[in-house]
Amino acid sequence: MTGRSPRLGRLRRSASDGRVIRPVEARGGKPRRRGTQPKVVALGGGMGLSASLTALRRITGDLTGVVTVADDGGSSGRLREELGVLPPGDLRKALAALCGDDDWGQTWARVIQHRFQSQGEINGHAVGNLLIVALWEQLGDHVQALDLVGKLLGAQGRVLPMSAVPLELQALVKGHDPERPDDVDTVRGQATVALTPGEVQSVHLVPHDPPAVPEAVEAVLDADWVVLGPGSWFSSVMPHLLVPDLLDALMETKARRVLSLNLAPQPGETDGFSPQRHLEVLGRHAPKLALDVVLADVAAVLDRDSLTDAAKRFGAAVELAPVARPDGTPRHDPELLAAAYDRIFRMHGRIGPWR
């Protein structure tokens, strides 16, 4: 892109004028010495984003996680329905992932992830969800409250919601009803979409064209690297491409873009998907988005040529690396994923400010 849209310019001014944008050390993170490390933004939700953030905090102190806000299940769904707030669960998980490996960080990570078990109304609620919502009500500002939680935890980075309004995820699903295998139905709600039978064709958000959080847009525009995924493809990754200002920022940023693929298809929404099919889905939702690198676990790719061809349509190179846990569970190993990201940043980066 040759120039940034007027709308993105207004969002940047909103982020700067609405509040003081504090340096990372003032938000509880490590100070960034320009010239030593990349400025990285990771987008996603749930366990996939947590995996990326846990890995990325090992290689940079200038890290921002941008989180989906369409969750409607569990504790988040109850708080959202009862209080009309953003679902806090994925934001909480991202903050926990940014906690340090020292006693302070790991103690607070366990505390905010702790779920109460009782016969009463508090059953199933996570401590971090209640803390985040309480600060939202006290401060009346989503970003300021999350920054304050991050400071309390000593988080090694920043967490932002992708939008300041709670969103509903809707999917068009073919064969959702086994008795009508060729019919396409609308399935509503992130929790339902994540486990839906049938073939998800596409997803959209309600309200349509939701506003982006200005700080999230600014983070993407100012980044050296943007990482999209891994995570639930339709319910955690694709929603970022459905927020117009965020998609504009992803297309206009001068940052390099990495797409981090999942280790395996997810039962329900991506059952039977190959790695290249994940790319085809992304192309349907954001046909003009360019990528620089597609990262996949070496053991998860059975047809390298097909994945390479799919990546070329986005202008991207494919990097294969062992990033799964050695015990065979379908989870990312933080150290291996960090090593893969670090190699990509060094091998594919421009001569950047951290080099």
C-alpha positions in Angstrom: 0.0 0.0 0.0 1.3 3.5 -0.8 -0.6 5.4 1.9 -2.7 4.9 5.0 -6.4 5.5 4.8 -7.9 8.6 6.5 -9.9 6.2 8.8 -6.7 4.6 10.1 -5.2 8.1 10.6 -8.2 9.0 12.8 -7.9 5.8 14.8 -4.2 6.6 15.5 -5.0 10.1 16.6 -7.8 8.6 18.8 -5.3 6.2 20.4 -2.9 9.0 21.1 -5.3 11.8 22.1 -7.7 9.7 24.2 -5.0 8.6 26.7 -1.3 8.7 27.2 0.3 5.7 25.5 2.7 4.5 28.2 6.0 2.8 27.4 6.2 -0.9 28.0 8.1 -0.6 31.3 5.3 1.6 32.7 2.8 -1.2 32.0 4.9 -3.7 33.9 7.0 -5.0 31.1 10.7 -4.9 30.4 12.1 -1.6 28.9 12.8 -1.8 25.2 16.2 -0.7 24.0 15.7 0.4 20.4 18.1 -1.6 18.4 18.0 -4.8 20.4 14.6 -6.5 19.8 11.6 -6.5 17.5 8.3 -5.0 18.2 5.8 -7.9 17.8 2.0 -8.1 17.7 0.3 -11.4 17.9 -3.4 -11.8 17.0 -5.7 -14.7 17.9 -7.6 -16.1 20.9 -7.7 -18.9 23.4 -5.0 -21.5 23.7 -3.5 -20.8 20.3 -2.7 -17.1 21.1 -1.5 -18.2 24.6 1.0 -20.5 22.9 2.3 -17.7 20.7 2.6 -15.2 23.5 4.4 -17.7 25.8 6.9 -18.3 23.0 7.3 -14.7 21.8 7.9 -13.3 25.3 11.1 -15.4 25.3 12.6 -13.5 22.4 11.2 -9.9 22.7 10.2 -7.5 25.5 8.1 -5.4 23.1 5.0 -7.6 22.7 1.3 -7.0 22.3 -1.5 -9.6 22.1 -4.7 -8.6 20.3 -7.5 -10.8 21.4 -10.9 -11.8 19.9 -14.0 -10.8 21.9 -16.7 -13.1 20.6 -16.6 -15.8 23.3 -20.0 -16.7 24.7 -19.3 -19.9 26.6 -18.5 -20.7 30.3 -17.6 -18.0 32.8 -17.1 -15.4 30.0 -20.5 -16.1 28.5 -22.2 -15.8 31.9 -20.5 -12.5 32.7 -21.2 -11.2 29.2 -24.9 -12.0 29.4 -25.3 -10.8 33.0 -23.3 -7.6 32.9 -23.1 -6.7 29.2 -19.3 -6.7 29.2 -16.7 -8.0 26.8 -15.9 -11.6 27.4 -12.8 -11.6 29.6 -11.7 -15.2 29.3 -9.4 -15.0 26.3 -7.9 -11.7 27.6 -7.2 -13.5 30.9 -5.5 -16.4 29.2 -3.3 -14.0 27.2 -2.3 -12.1 30.3 -1.4 -15.4 32.0 0.7 -16.4 29.0 2.7 -13.1 29.4 3.5 -13.8 33.1 7.2 -14.4 33.8 8.8 -17.7 34.7 9.8 -16.4 38.2 7.8 -17.1 41.4 5.9 -13.9 41.1 4.8 -14.5 37.5 3.9 -18.1 37.9 2.0 -17.5 41.2 -0.1 -14.8 39.6 -0.6 -16.9 36.4 -2.1 -19.7 38.6 -4.2 -17.3 40.6 -5.9 -15.6 37.6 -6.5 -19.0 36.0 -8.0 -20.4 39.2 -11.6 -21.5 38.9 -13.9 -21.6 41.8 -15.8 -24.9 42.5 -18.9 -24.6 44.5 -22.6 -25.3 44.6 -23.4 -21.6 44.3 -23.3 -18.8 41.6 -19.5 -18.5 41.7 -19.0 -22.0 40.5 -16.9 -22.1 37.3 -15.9 -18.4 37.4 -12.2 -17.7 37.0 -10.5 -15.3 39.4 -8.9 -13.4 36.5 -12.3 -12.9 34.8 -13.8 -11.3 37.9 -10.7 -9.1 38.4 -10.8 -7.8 34.8 -14.5 -7.1 34.9 -14.2 -5.4 38.2 -11.5 -3.1 36.9 -13.6 -2.4 33.8 -16.5 -1.3 36.0 -14.2 0.8 38.3 -12.2 2.5 35.5 -14.7 2.6 32.6 -11.8 1.9 30.2 -11.0 -1.5 28.7 -7.4 -0.7 27.8 -6.5 1.1 31.0 -7.9 -1.8 33.1 -6.0 -4.5 31.1 -2.8 -2.5 31.4 -3.3 -2.3 35.2 -3.8 -6.0 35.4 -0.7 -6.5 33.4 1.3 -4.3 35.7 0.0 -6.3 38.7 1.1 -9.5 37.1 4.4 -8.2 35.9 3.3 -9.2 32.4 6.0 -9.2 29.8 3.9 -7.4 27.2 0.5 -5.9 26.7 -3.0 -7.3 26.0 -5.7 -5.5 24.0 -9.2 -6.5 22.8 -9.6 -6.3 19.1 -12.9 -4.4 19.5 -14.5 -2.6 22.4 -18.0 -4.1 21.8 -19.0 -7.7 22.5 -19.3 -9.6 19.3 -21.4 -12.6 18.1 -19.8 -15.0 15.8 -22.0 -16.6 13.1 -21.1 -19.3 10.7 -22.5 -20.7 7.5 -22.3 -24.4 7.9 -23.0 -27.0 5.2 -24.5 -30.2 6.5 -25.0 -29.0 10.0 -28.2 -31.1 10.1 -27.2 -34.7 9.1 -30.6 -35.2 7.6 -30.0 -32.3 5.2 -26.3 -32.8 4.2 -26.4 -30.4 1.2 -28.2 -27.5 3.0 -26.4 -24.5 4.5 -27.5 -23.3 7.9 -26.5 -20.3 10.1 -24.9 -21.4 13.4 -24.7 -18.7 16.1 -22.2 -18.3 18.9 -18.5 -18.9 19.2 -18.9 -21.9 21.5 -21.3 -23.5 19.1 -19.3 -22.8 16.0 -16.2 -24.3 17.6 -17.9 -27.7 17.9 -20.3 -27.6 15.0 -20.9 -30.7 12.9 -20.8 -30.2 9.2 -18.5 -28.1 7.1 -18.0 -24.4 8.0 -18.1 -22.3 4.8 -17.5 -18.9 6.2 -17.9 -16.8 9.4 -19.1 -13.2 10.0 -19.6 -11.0 13.0 -22.6 -9.3 14.5 -22.6 -6.4 14.6 -21.2 -6.2 11.1 -18.1 -4.0 10.6 -17.4 -3.6 14.3 -15.1 -0.8 15.5 -11.5 -1.7 16.3 -9.8 -0.6 19.5 -7.5 2.2 18.4 -4.6 1.0 20.4 -4.8 -2.4 18.6 -4.7 -0.7 15.2 -1.8 1.5 16.3 0.1 -1.6 17.5 -0.3 -3.3 14.2 0.8 -0.3 12.2 3.9 0.3 14.4 5.0 -3.4 14.5 8.1 -4.9 13.1 6.4 -8.3 12.9 2.7 -9.4 13.1 1.9 -13.0 14.0 -1.6 -14.4 13.1 -2.5 -17.7 14.6 -2.3 -20.5 15.7 -5.8 -21.1 17.2 -9.3 -22.2 16.4 -9.4 -21.1 12.7 -12.9 -19.9 12.3 -13.7 -18.8 15.9 -10.4 -17.3 17.0 -8.2 -16.4 14.0 -10.6 -15.4 11.2 -12.6 -12.8 13.4 -9.6 -10.5 13.3 -10.0 -10.2 9.5 -13.7 -9.2 9.9 -12.9 -6.0 11.8 -12.5 -3.5 8.9 -10.0 -1.1 10.6 -7.9 -4.0 11.9 -7.8 -5.7 8.4 -6.9 -2.3 6.9 -4.0 -2.0 9.4 -2.9 -5.6 8.6 -2.8 -4.8 4.9 -1.1 -1.4 5.3 1.5 -2.0 8.0 5.1 -2.2 7.0 5.6 -5.1 9.4 6.4 -8.5 8.1 3.5 -10.9 8.6 3.7 -14.5 9.8 0.8 -17.0 9.7 1.3 -19.7 12.3 -0.6 -22.9 11.4 -2.2 -25.3 13.9 -0.6 -28.6 14.7 -3.7 -30.6 13.7 -7.2 -30.1 12.5 -9.7 -29.2 15.2 -12.6 -31.5 15.7 -15.7 -29.6 14.6 -14.8 -26.5 12.8 -11.8 -27.7 10.8 -12.2 -31.5 11.0 -10.2 -33.0 8.1 -8.6 -29.8 7.0 -5.1 -29.9 5.5 -2.6 -27.1 6.2 -3.2 -25.7 2.8 -6.9 -25.7 3.3 -6.4 -23.4 6.3 -4.8 -20.9 3.8 -7.7 -21.2 1.4 -10.1 -20.3 4.2 -8.0 -17.2 5.0 -8.0 -16.2 1.4 -11.8 -16.3 1.2 -12.1 -14.1 4.2 -9.3 -11.6 3.3 -8.4 -12.0 -0.4 -6.1 -9.0 -0.5 -4.0 -9.8 2.6 -0.4 -10.5 1.8 1.8 -12.7 4.0 5.6 -13.1 4.3 6.0 -16.4 6.1 3.8 -19.4 6.8 5.0 -21.4 9.8 4.0 -25.0 10.1 5.1 -28.0 12.2 7.2 -30.3 10.1 5.3 -33.4 11.2 1.9 -31.8 10.4 2.7 -31.3 6.7 2.2 -34.3 4.5 2.2 -32.5 1.2 4.9 -29.8 1.2 4.4 -28.8 -2.5 0.7 -28.1 -2.0 1.4 -26.0 1.0 4.2 -24.1 -0.8 1.8 -23.4 -3.7 -0.9 -22.2 -1.4 1.5 -19.9 0.4 2.8 -18.4 -2.8 -0.7 -17.1 -3.5 -0.1 -14.8 -0.5 3.5 -14.0 -1.5 4.7 -16.1 1.4 7.6 -18.5 2.0 7.0 -21.7 4.0 9.0 -22.4 7.1 8.8 -25.9 8.5 10.1 -26.5 12.0 9.5 -28.9 14.9 7.2 -26.8 17.2 5.1 -29.5 18.9 5.7 -30.9 22.3 7.9 -34.1 22.2 5.3 -36.1 24.2 3.0 -36.3 21.2 0.2 -34.1 22.6 -1.2 -31.6 20.1 0.2 -28.6 21.9 3.1 -26.2 21.0 6.3 -26.5 22.9 7.1 -22.9 24.1 10.9 -23.2 23.6 10.6 -24.9 20.2 8.1 -22.3 19.0 10.2 -19.5 20.3 13.2 -20.9 18.4 11.1 -21.0 15.2 9.9 -17.5 15.6 13.4 -16.2 16.4 14.8 -17.9 13.3 12.1 -16.4 11.1 12.6 -13.0 12.5 16.4 -13.2 11.7 16.2 -14.9 8.4 13.2 -13.1 6.8 13.4 -9.7 8.5 14.6 -6.6 6.9 17.7 -5.0 8.3 15.5 -3.8 11.2 15.9 -1.6 14.2 16.7 -4.6 16.5 19.4 -6.0 14.3 
